[in-house]
Amino acid sequence: MLVERSRSVKGVHVWIFSETPIAVSIARKLGFTLLDKSAESVNMKSFSFYGRMLPIQDFIENGELGNLIALPLQG
């Protein structure tokens, strides 16, 4: 995991890497679970105010492109 301060300096990006390929739906479930557990740890109902999670969708149709994601620590 890598935590990177956003360019706005008002937030952060959390990057989670895997040594082996995993299904995007599983990665997204992990991300949402981490958000829920983090909210619980500070007595919040949810982190519903987070900006976005990439990839945005659980799957894409054959031939479609996924989401463009800039690698961490750009610039």
N, C-alpha and C positions, 0 to 999 in steps of 0.2 A: 504494500500500500504506500502511496505517496500523497502527501498533502501539499497543495500549491496555493499560494495566495492569489486571488483573482487580480486582474489588472485594475479593477476599480478600487481595490484595497478594502472593500466592504464585505468581502466574503472569501470563501476558499473553494478549491476544487479538490475532490478526493478521487484519486486514480487507484483502481484495484487491478492488479495484473495476475494472470494465471500462467503457470508453466506449460499447461496443456490446453488445447482448445476445449471450450465448454459451450453448451447451447446458450444462446442469448437469453432465452426465457428464464433459465436458471440463474444467470448473472443478474438479471433484473429483479428476480425474486430475492436474491441475496441483498441487493442494494436497498430494496424496500424494507426488508427485515432489519437491516442495519439502521435505517432511518427510524423505524418504529422503536427499536431497542434503545437507540440514542435518546429519543424523546422521552421514553419511560425513565431513563436514568436521571433526567432533570425535571421530572414530574410534569411533563407536557403530554397532551393527548396525542399530538402528532407533529411532525416537521412538515406540515403541509405548505409551508412558505418557501421550501427549497426551490431553486430556479428550474432545474430540469435534470433528467437522468438520460444519459446516452448509453447505448442506443435507445431510441424513442419507442421502437416497436419490438414485439417479441419474435417476429419472423417477417421475411419478405418473400414475395413470389419469385419464382425462377426468372432470371434475367433482369430483375430490378436491382437498383443500387441501394446500399444501406445509407447510413448517416456519415457525413464527413466529420471527423473528429481531429482536431489539432492535437498533436502530441504535447505532453507536458513540458514545461520549462521553455517554451518558445520565446525567444528574444530575451 
